[in-house]
């Protein structure tokens, strides 16, 4: 057991760890040196946002791919370069940066669409299954947060980083457990920046 971040509501604390630990798992798998270039797809989402903040904290140059409307959010998280999502994303990223990136954390599941933005011998972190081969010596890492669910040291460190402001807890959007269907409908509507949390009434 690890105490929740000081001052966090129960709902916010409940919605934080899985996403932050997923981001931590990706970065630990990459082992990028400071000043390396990390491109994050889906950077305004919960996992993507933690990838941005943790990457910046480790001295990486973070390139964020997301909707143009999320530019202010991504700058507040520390992203140094913003590339609007959409067609031709790899080509536009290459043009914006003047060359390829060292690694892609593919939270938006762009897969082969973003692979051309990675340098020869670089890395792509996949959070859901993809059997593609980008070639050019690029390593595809299939990552699952369940590998780290008992990593107490990593969990404590994330809790501490939430407390010291290195990473930001997203607002929670609570739904009563009896309204789980409504929660799924809201999730499928997209453009959600809060974390959906189901609450249970233990008094009944």
N, C-alpha and C positions, 0 to 999 in steps of 0.2 A: 504494500500500500504506500502511496505517495500523496501527501497533502496537496490539495488544489492550490493554484496560485492565489496569493493573498489578495483579497478584495474582489475576486471573481465570483459571480453568481453561480449557483449550482448548474444552471442551464448552460452558461458560457463555458464553464469548466468541462462539462460533459461533451460539448461539441468541439473542443480544442485538440485533444491529445491525438486522436487517430490521424487527423490531417497533418499536424505538426510532425508526428513520428514518421509518417509516410515521407514527408520532405526530408527529414533527417536521414532516413534510410537511403534515399536517392543520392544525397550528397556524400554520404559515407562510402557508397559504392563507387562513386566517381573518383574520389580522392584527388580533386583538382588542386593545383598549387595556387597561391595568391596571384592575382592578376590574370588568371585564366578567364576565358569567356564562356559564360553559361547562358544558353538561351532557354527560356521557360515558356512553353505554350500553355494557354489557359491561365495566364499569370494573375488574373484578377479573381480566380476561384480560390477556394479555401486551401487546397494543397499548393496551388500555384503561388498564392500570396506568401505562404511560409517558405517556399523555395526561394522566392525573391529576397525576403528578409534574412533568412539564414545564409544565403549565398553572399549577400552584401556584407553581412557580419564577418564572413570568412575572407573578405578581400577580393572577391570575384567581381568581374565586370558582368553585370546581369543585364541581359537583353530580354525584355518582356514583350510577349505577343498576346494581345487581347483586343477587345473592342476599343475604338477611339474614345468612347464615352468614359472609359475607365482610366484615362491618362492621369488625371489628378490623383486617383487612388494609388496607382502604380508609382508615381513620383513620391508620394508620401511613404511608400514602403521601401524606397531607396533605389528603384530601378534606374540605371544610367541611360539606357537606350530603349525606346518604345517603337514597336513595329505593329501597325494595325493588322488584325487578322483579316483573312480573305484570300481570294484566288492569288496564285503566284507567290505565296508567302515566303518560300525558300529563296526565290530569286530577289524579292524585295529586301529580305534580311541581308543577303549578300551585298546588295547595292548599298544599303544603309551603312553597313559596317565596313565595307571595302574588302571583305574577305570572309572566310568561314569561321565558325565558332568551334571551341574545343569540345563542347558537349551540349546535348539537348535533353532537358527534362520534359518529357512529352505528356504533360498533364491533360492536354486537350485531345490526345489520341489522334494526332495528325499523321503519324507513322511515315509512310513513303513521301508524303507531301512536304515534310520538313527535313527529311534526310539529306537532300542536297546542300543544306546550309551547314553541315558538319564537315570539318576538315578530314582529310585522309588520316586514318588511324585514330579518329576521335571516338566519341561514345554517345549512345542514345539510351536513355533510361525509359523503359516501358512499364506502365502501371497496370495495363491489361494486356491480354495475349495478342501477339502479332508474330506471324511466322515469316515476315519479309526479311530479305537480306539486302541492306543498302550498298554492299560492296565497299571497295576502296579501303579495306582494312578496318572499317568502322565496327566497333564492338557494340552489340545490342545486349543490354542488361535487362532481364525480366525480373522485376522487383515486386515484392509483396510485404506489406507492413507486418504481416503475421510473423515474419522472421524476427521481429524485434519486440513483440508484445510483452516479453518478460525481461527486456533490457532496462533494468531499473536505473542504471547510471544515465542512459540516454533520456529516460523519462524525467529524472530529477533535473537534468541540465535544461531540458525544455521548460519545465516548471519555473526554474530560476530565470531563464531568458524571458519568460512571460512577465515575471515580476519586475525585472530590471528594464523592460521596454524594448529589448532586442527584437522580440516578436509581439505581434498584436493579437489579442483575442478578438475574434469576430463576434458581433452581436448575435444573440440567440433568438430564434423564432419558435417559441414553444407551441406544441400541439398536445392536447390531451390524448393519451394512448387510444382512447375510444374513437378518436378522429384521425387514425392513421391513414385512412384512405384520402382524406383531405390533404394530409401532409404530402403524400405521394403525388397528388395532383398538382400541388403548389411546386414541388420539386421539378416535375416534368415541364412546367411552364417556363423554366429557365430564368435567366437574369436575376438569380437569387444570390445576394451577398451575405445574408445571414445564414447561420447554421440551424437547420431544423432539428429540434429536440423533442422527443416524446416524454410527456410527464405522466406519472402514475399517482393516483390518489390512494395512499395507503390507509386512509381512514375508513374505507369501505370494506 
